[in-house]
Amino acid sequence: MKHPVRAAIEARDIDALVALLADDIVFNSPVAFHPFTGRATVAEVLTNAMEVFTDFVYVDELAGDDTHGLVFTARVNGRAVEGLDHLRFDEAGLVSEFTVMVRPLSGVIALAEAMAPRVAHLAKG
């Protein structure tokens, strides 16, 4: 059975995805030094990420107590990337922390270049 976050992202259903996020969620980006916080801010970041990542496919899931990992492949501006969405949950089962890790460096650079103009107004520090 697919995790609900995976199902929402694969369906490109941002409303379903946002419903799974805690109000005080912390989103750790692979290209931003400071995390993005709060449901509305993270929803905006994730909406933009869905537009930037193309050919996005989850290829594996890793489950643990109050944590879940979703392994993916995608393209960003023509660059192939591999990554991991690491999710942590609060006591209500909502995503309280969402950390994205991406490789290789050329893909991270492409991601930073694509996302920066979209989310710069949300960045702290």
C-alpha positions as CSV (number, residue, x, y, z in Angstrom):
1,M,0.0,0.0,0.0
2,K,1.3,3.4,-0.9
3,H,1.8,6.0,1.7
4,P,-0.8,8.8,1.5
5,V,2.0,11.4,0.9
6,R,3.2,9.3,-2.0
7,A,-0.3,8.9,-3.4
8,A,-0.9,12.7,-3.2
9,I,2.3,13.6,-4.9
10,E,2.0,11.0,-7.6
11,A,-1.6,12.3,-8.3
12,R,-0.2,15.8,-8.3
13,D,-3.0,16.7,-5.8
14,I,-1.6,19.6,-3.8
15,D,-4.8,19.9,-1.7
16,A,-4.6,16.2,-0.6
17,L,-0.9,16.7,0.2
18,V,-1.4,19.9,2.2
19,A,-4.1,18.1,4.2
20,L,-1.4,15.7,5.4
21,L,0.9,18.5,6.7
22,A,1.0,19.7,10.3
23,D,0.3,23.4,10.9
24,D,3.8,23.9,12.1
25,I,5.6,21.7,9.6
26,V,9.3,22.2,8.9
27,F,10.5,21.7,5.4
28,N,14.3,21.1,4.9
29,S,15.3,21.9,1.3
30,P,18.4,20.5,-0.3
31,V,19.1,24.0,-1.7
32,A,18.2,26.4,1.1
33,F,20.2,26.9,4.3
34,H,17.2,27.7,6.5
35,P,14.1,25.5,6.6
36,F,10.7,26.7,5.4
37,T,8.1,26.5,8.2
38,G,4.3,26.5,8.4
39,R,1.7,24.8,6.3
40,A,1.0,27.7,3.9
41,T,4.7,28.3,3.2
42,V,5.5,24.6,2.7
43,A,2.5,24.2,0.4
44,E,3.9,27.0,-1.8
45,V,7.3,25.4,-1.9
46,L,5.8,21.9,-2.7
47,T,3.6,23.4,-5.4
48,N,6.6,24.9,-7.1
49,A,8.7,21.7,-6.7
50,M,5.9,19.8,-8.4
51,E,6.3,22.1,-11.4
52,V,10.1,22.0,-11.4
53,F,10.5,18.3,-11.2
54,T,9.6,16.4,-14.4
55,D,9.5,12.7,-15.1
56,F,9.1,12.3,-11.3
57,V,8.7,8.7,-10.2
58,Y,8.9,7.1,-6.7
59,V,10.9,3.9,-6.9
60,D,11.0,2.8,-3.3
61,E,9.6,3.3,0.2
62,L,11.3,2.9,3.5
63,A,9.1,2.7,6.7
64,G,10.0,3.1,10.4
65,D,8.4,4.2,13.6
66,D,7.1,7.8,13.1
67,T,9.2,8.1,9.9
68,H,9.0,7.2,6.3
69,G,11.3,7.5,3.3
70,L,10.2,7.9,-0.3
71,V,13.0,7.4,-2.9
72,F,12.5,9.1,-6.2
73,T,14.0,9.8,-9.6
74,A,13.2,12.9,-11.7
75,R,14.6,15.5,-14.1
76,V,15.2,19.2,-13.4
77,N,15.9,21.3,-16.4
78,G,17.1,18.2,-18.3
79,R,19.3,17.0,-15.4
80,A,18.7,13.5,-14.0
81,V,18.4,13.5,-10.2
82,E,17.8,10.9,-7.5
83,G,16.4,11.8,-4.2
84,L,14.8,10.9,-0.9
85,D,11.8,12.5,0.7
86,H,12.3,11.9,4.5
87,L,9.1,12.3,6.4
88,R,8.6,12.5,10.2
89,F,5.2,12.5,11.8
90,D,3.6,14.1,14.8
91,E,1.3,12.4,17.3
92,A,-1.7,13.0,15.1
93,G,0.0,11.3,12.2
94,L,0.5,14.5,10.2
95,V,3.9,15.3,8.5
96,S,5.8,17.5,11.0
97,E,9.1,17.4,9.2
98,F,9.7,17.0,5.5
99,T,13.4,16.7,4.4
100,V,14.4,16.4,0.7
101,M,17.8,15.1,-0.2
102,V,19.0,15.2,-3.9
103,R,22.0,14.0,-5.8
104,P,24.2,14.4,-7.9
105,L,25.6,17.9,-7.4
106,S,24.8,18.9,-11.0
107,G,21.1,18.0,-10.2
108,V,21.2,20.0,-7.0
109,I,22.6,23.0,-8.8
110,A,19.8,22.7,-11.5
111,L,17.3,22.5,-8.7
112,A,18.6,25.5,-6.9
113,E,18.6,27.6,-10.1
114,A,15.0,26.5,-10.9
115,M,13.6,27.0,-7.4
116,A,15.4,30.1,-6.3
117,P,13.3,32.6,-8.2
118,R,10.1,30.8,-7.2
119,V,10.6,30.7,-3.5
120,A,13.1,33.5,-2.7
121,H,10.4,35.6,-1.1
122,L,9.7,32.8,1.4
123,A,13.4,32.4,2.5
124,K,14.6,33.4,5.9
125,G,18.0,34.8,6.6
